[in-house]
């Protein structure tokens, strides 16, 4: 389905794009382009949508952009990709707008469907561009696609068969990671509030671990902190312990469900109507994870210093974001917690898949990123197994917005850099 042959589609698409702060500049898309909409069915019977931008319609090279939770139809890099002579494929995942049930192993089916479609459409050169959380999705896909089917992840962290061994997974030719974080679980491990003392009481707090108390270095008048070295060490250990507790809770919910199913399966014929087991076998638990915006680096910028301003991706008021309804991983299932948000269990991390990335790779980072910090990017780059990898840094925040009035947008600088690399690495 063709949506538009020129830029009239731009304004309506921006209204539905979904990704905060990542839309293209209208003036930069003031050129004719083709945009076609593709409804695809995945190998496991679900639907996903792709938007294909092109200038001539005859391109053989395409750059793909996808995020597991958001839909960036008007991503700011589209103009730069078209200028480089590439088509641009923007894909939606089945979990767009829904953090609740996102399992990365399942999301790989969505990526594979898009890749298969593009190869069938005649694209011989397919580049995956992972922006922010899209980096972990595309990184995990690429690593798994490079393995023989029997070596792929057999079960999700929750224990469900992935069926990846039966999935056609075409490999990309190159990779681009823009403002990547180490993985959603690693991200949450760093920003989860270690002082939360109970998962059933959002207000319970261990005073000695409270990152927003005067006693531990926080100055409420300026919303900034200066944390002692021993506090940072204790806090990070407690963060890991809290994630482990939530993992154990998630596994207990799954075990209860599995035991009920087993009891029903083994029940004698006259006991098959056991109501309690039927209910527990059908029950799909959902739980909340409060206080997930408390990364010490956000409030004490001397820790892993960079050009960033004080505050997190969600703002500079830690009380509002830490106790509010947004932030990361707020509402989950046991399956989505373990697969996506657990820094201990998730497979979607550069720590686990990085060395399997052998394609030519470009990493572009923003110097004032408030979600990804210099040490994270050092680790990400070092973890990538490719011998043909390049790293660049430009000024900007996580979305590439300027850090000071009057300076060039980081989005423009990053787009120029990526466009040049696409041409040179072809």
C-alpha positions in Angstrom: 0.0 0.0 0.0 1.5 3.4 -1.0 0.8 6.1 1.6 2.4 9.0 -0.3 4.7 9.9 -3.1 5.9 13.0 -1.5 6.1 14.7 1.9 2.3 15.2 2.5 2.4 12.1 4.7 4.9 13.7 7.0 2.5 15.6 9.4 0.0 12.8 9.8 2.8 10.3 10.5 4.4 12.5 13.1 1.1 12.4 15.0 1.3 8.6 15.3 5.1 8.1 15.5 5.2 7.4 19.2 8.9 7.9 20.0 9.3 11.1 22.1 11.7 13.6 20.7 12.9 11.7 17.7 10.9 13.1 14.8 12.6 14.4 11.7 12.7 18.1 10.9 10.0 19.0 8.3 12.4 21.1 6.3 14.9 18.2 6.0 12.1 16.1 4.4 11.0 18.7 1.9 11.8 16.4 -1.0 9.7 13.9 -3.0 9.8 10.4 -1.5 7.8 7.2 -1.8 6.3 5.6 1.3 4.7 2.2 1.3 2.9 0.4 4.1 3.4 -3.4 4.6 1.3 -5.6 6.9 3.3 -8.7 7.6 2.5 -12.0 9.4 5.2 -13.5 11.6 6.2 -17.1 11.7 4.3 -17.5 14.9 1.1 -16.1 13.4 1.2 -12.5 14.7 1.1 -9.3 12.8 3.7 -6.6 12.4 3.8 -3.4 10.2 6.6 -2.0 8.2 7.0 1.4 6.5 9.4 1.6 3.5 10.8 5.0 2.5 12.6 5.4 -0.8 13.4 8.0 -3.4 13.6 6.0 -6.6 11.9 2.8 -5.6 14.9 0.9 -7.2 17.3 0.9 -4.2 19.0 -2.4 -3.5 20.3 -1.3 -0.1 18.1 -0.5 2.9 18.6 0.6 6.5 16.2 -0.8 9.1 15.1 1.0 12.3 13.1 -0.7 15.0 12.4 -0.4 18.7 10.8 -3.2 20.7 8.4 -0.8 22.5 8.0 2.3 20.4 7.3 3.1 16.8 9.5 5.7 15.2 7.8 6.2 11.8 9.3 9.7 11.4 12.7 8.9 12.9 15.1 11.8 12.5 17.6 9.7 10.5 15.3 8.9 7.6 16.4 12.0 5.6 20.1 11.1 6.1 19.5 7.5 5.1 17.7 8.6 1.9 20.4 11.1 1.1 23.0 8.3 1.3 21.1 6.5 -1.5 19.5 3.9 0.8 15.9 3.0 1.3 14.7 3.1 4.9 12.5 0.5 6.6 10.8 1.5 9.9 9.2 -1.5 11.6 6.7 -1.8 14.4 6.9 -4.6 16.9 3.9 -6.5 18.2 4.6 -4.9 21.6 4.6 -1.3 20.5 3.2 0.9 23.3 3.0 -2.2 25.6 5.8 -2.8 28.0 3.7 -5.3 29.8 4.3 -8.5 27.8 7.5 -7.7 25.9 9.8 -10.8 25.6 12.8 -10.2 23.5 13.0 -13.8 22.3 9.5 -13.4 20.9 10.3 -10.0 19.4 13.0 -11.7 17.3 10.2 -13.2 15.3 9.1 -9.7 14.3 12.6 -8.7 13.2 12.9 -11.9 11.2 9.7 -11.3 9.4 10.9 -7.8 8.3 14.3 -9.2 7.2 12.7 -12.0 5.2 10.3 -9.5 3.5 13.1 -7.1 2.6 15.2 -9.9 1.1 12.2 -11.2 -0.9 11.6 -7.6 -2.1 15.1 -7.6 -3.7 17.2 -5.8 -1.2 20.7 -7.5 -1.2 22.2 -5.1 1.4 20.3 -4.8 4.6 21.7 -2.7 7.5 20.3 -2.8 11.0 20.3 0.5 12.9 19.5 0.1 16.6 18.7 3.4 18.3 18.6 3.3 22.1 16.6 0.2 23.1 16.6 -0.9 19.4 20.3 -1.7 19.8 19.7 -4.6 22.1 16.9 -6.0 20.0 19.0 -5.9 16.8 22.1 -7.0 18.5 20.4 -10.1 20.0 18.8 -10.9 16.6 22.1 -10.6 14.8 23.9 -12.9 17.3 21.2 -15.5 17.2 20.9 -15.4 13.4 24.6 -16.1 13.1 24.3 -19.3 15.1 23.3 -22.7 13.7 19.6 -23.3 14.6 20.4 -25.9 17.3 22.7 -23.4 19.1 20.1 -20.7 19.4 18.4 -19.8 22.7 16.1 -22.8 23.4 13.9 -21.4 26.1 13.1 -17.9 27.4 14.3 -16.9 30.9 10.8 -17.9 32.0 11.2 -21.4 30.6 9.0 -21.2 27.5 10.4 -22.8 24.3 11.5 -20.1 21.9 11.2 -22.2 18.7 14.1 -20.1 17.3 15.6 -23.3 15.9 12.8 -23.4 13.3 12.9 -19.7 12.5 14.4 -18.3 9.2 16.7 -15.5 10.4 18.5 -13.7 7.5 21.7 -12.0 8.5 22.3 -8.2 8.1 25.3 -7.0 6.2 26.2 -4.2 8.6 25.2 -2.8 12.0 24.8 0.8 13.4 24.2 1.5 17.0 23.1 5.0 17.9 23.0 6.0 21.6 22.8 2.3 22.6 22.4 1.2 26.1 23.9 -2.1 27.4 20.5 -3.7 27.3 17.1 -3.0 29.0 18.0 -5.2 32.0 21.4 -3.6 32.5 19.8 -0.2 32.1 17.3 -1.0 34.8 19.9 -2.5 37.1 21.7 0.8 37.1 18.6 3.0 37.7 16.4 0.8 40.1 16.1 2.3 43.5 18.2 0.1 45.9 16.6 1.6 49.0 13.2 0.1 48.2 12.6 -2.3 51.1 9.5 -4.1 49.9 8.0 -4.7 46.5 4.5 -4.6 48.0 5.0 -1.2 49.7 6.2 1.5 47.3 7.1 3.8 50.2 9.2 1.4 52.3 12.8 2.7 52.4 16.1 1.7 53.8 17.4 5.0 55.1 21.1 4.1 54.7 20.5 3.5 51.0 18.2 6.4 50.2 19.8 8.3 47.3 17.6 11.3 47.8 18.3 12.1 51.4 20.5 14.8 52.7 22.3 12.4 54.9 23.5 10.4 51.9 24.5 13.5 49.8 21.4 14.8 48.0 20.6 18.5 48.1 16.9 19.0 47.4 17.3 22.7 46.8 19.3 22.1 43.6 18.2 18.5 42.9 21.8 17.4 42.8 24.0 15.0 44.8 27.5 14.3 45.8 27.7 10.7 46.9 30.5 9.1 48.9 32.5 6.3 47.4 31.3 3.8 50.0 27.7 4.8 49.5 28.0 4.2 45.7 29.5 0.7 46.3 26.8 -0.3 48.8 24.1 1.1 46.6 25.2 -0.9 43.5 25.4 -4.1 45.5 21.9 -3.5 46.9 20.6 -2.8 43.4 21.7 -6.2 42.3 20.2 -7.8 45.4 16.8 -6.1 44.7 16.8 -7.4 41.1 17.6 -10.9 42.4 14.6 -10.7 44.8 12.3 -9.7 41.9 13.7 -12.5 39.8 12.9 -15.0 42.6 9.4 -13.6 42.9 8.8 -13.9 39.2 10.0 -17.5 39.2 7.7 -18.3 42.2 4.7 -17.1 40.2 5.7 -19.2 37.2 6.3 -22.2 39.4 2.9 -21.9 41.0 1.3 -21.8 37.6 3.4 -24.8 36.3 2.5 -26.9 39.4 -1.2 -26.2 38.9 -1.0 -27.3 35.3 0.9 -30.4 36.3 -1.7 -31.3 38.9 -4.5 -30.9 36.4 -2.6 -33.1 33.8 -2.0 -35.8 36.4 -5.5 -35.6 38.0 -7.7 -38.7 38.0 -10.8 -38.3 35.7 -13.1 -37.6 38.6 -10.8 -34.9 39.9 -10.3 -33.1 36.6 -12.6 -30.3 37.7 -10.4 -29.2 40.6 -11.3 -25.5 40.6 -8.3 -24.2 42.5 -5.8 -25.8 40.0 -7.9 -24.7 37.0 -7.8 -21.1 38.2 -4.1 -21.1 39.1 -3.2 -22.8 35.8 -5.1 -20.1 33.8 -4.0 -17.2 36.0 -1.6 -14.7 34.2 -0.1 -12.6 36.9 0.9 -8.9 36.5 2.9 -7.0 39.0 4.4 -3.5 39.5 8.0 -2.5 39.9 8.1 0.9 41.6 11.0 3.3 41.9 13.0 2.6 38.8 14.5 6.1 38.2 17.3 6.3 40.7 20.6 6.0 38.9 23.2 7.7 41.0 25.0 9.0 37.9 21.9 11.1 37.0 22.1 13.2 40.2 25.9 13.2 40.8 27.3 14.1 37.4 30.9 13.7 38.8 30.4 9.9 38.6 31.3 8.9 35.1 31.4 12.5 34.0 30.2 13.7 30.6 28.5 16.7 29.0 25.1 15.7 30.5 22.9 17.9 32.6 21.7 16.8 36.0 18.6 14.6 35.8 17.5 11.4 34.1 15.7 10.7 30.8 12.5 11.5 32.6 13.4 14.9 34.1 15.2 16.5 36.9 12.8 15.8 39.7 13.7 12.3 41.0 10.6 12.1 43.3 8.2 12.6 40.5 9.8 10.1 38.2 10.8 7.6 40.8 7.4 7.3 42.2 5.4 8.3 39.1 3.7 6.2 36.6 6.3 6.4 33.8 9.9 5.3 34.0 11.2 1.9 32.9 9.6 -1.5 33.6 6.8 -0.1 35.8 4.2 -2.8 35.0 5.3 -6.3 34.0 4.5 -10.0 33.9 7.0 -12.6 35.2 7.9 -13.4 31.6 8.5 -9.9 30.5 10.5 -9.0 33.7 12.8 -11.9 33.2 13.2 -11.5 29.5 13.5 -7.7 29.3 14.0 -5.9 32.5 16.1 -8.3 34.7 19.8 -7.4 34.6 20.5 -10.9 35.8 18.2 -13.0 33.5 17.7 -11.1 30.2 19.4 -12.3 27.1 19.1 -8.9 25.5 22.4 -7.5 26.6 25.7 -6.7 25.0 27.4 -8.8 27.7 25.7 -11.9 26.3 25.5 -11.2 22.6 28.3 -8.7 21.9 31.1 -11.0 20.9 28.7 -12.7 18.3 28.5 -9.5 16.3 31.0 -9.9 13.5 29.5 -7.5 10.9 31.1 -4.1 10.2 29.7 -1.9 13.0 29.4 1.8 13.7 28.7 3.1 17.2 27.6 6.7 17.5 27.2 8.2 21.0 25.9 11.5 22.4 28.2 13.3 24.8 25.4 14.6 27.0 23.3 11.4 27.1 21.3 11.1 30.3 20.4 7.5 29.9 23.7 6.0 28.6 27.0 7.0 30.2 30.6 6.9 29.0 31.5 3.7 30.9 28.5 2.0 29.4 29.6 2.9 25.9 33.2 1.9 26.6 31.9 -1.5 27.6 29.5 -1.8 24.6 32.2 -1.0 22.1 34.7 -3.4 23.7 32.1 -6.2 23.7 31.5 -6.1 20.0 33.3 -8.9 18.3 33.7 -7.3 14.9 37.2 -6.5 13.7 35.7 -3.7 11.6 34.2 -1.4 14.1 34.1 2.4 14.4 33.1 4.7 17.2 32.2 8.4 17.1 30.9 10.9 19.6 28.8 14.0 18.9 27.3 16.6 21.2 23.7 16.1 22.2 21.4 14.5 24.7 20.0 11.0 24.4 17.7 12.1 21.6 20.4 14.2 19.9 18.9 17.5 21.0 21.4 20.4 21.3 23.1 20.9 24.7 23.4 24.6 24.3 21.4 27.3 22.5 22.7 28.0 19.0 24.8 24.9 18.5 24.3 22.3 15.8 21.8 19.6 16.6 23.3 16.3 17.5 20.7 14.6 15.3 22.2 16.4 12.3 25.8 15.6 13.2 24.9 12.0 13.9 23.0 11.7 10.6 25.8 13.2 8.6 28.3 10.7 10.2 26.0 7.7 9.6 25.4 8.7 6.0 29.1 9.0 5.4 29.8 5.6 7.0 27.1 3.9 5.0 28.7 5.1 1.7 32.3 4.3 2.8 31.5 0.8 4.3 29.4 -0.4 1.4 
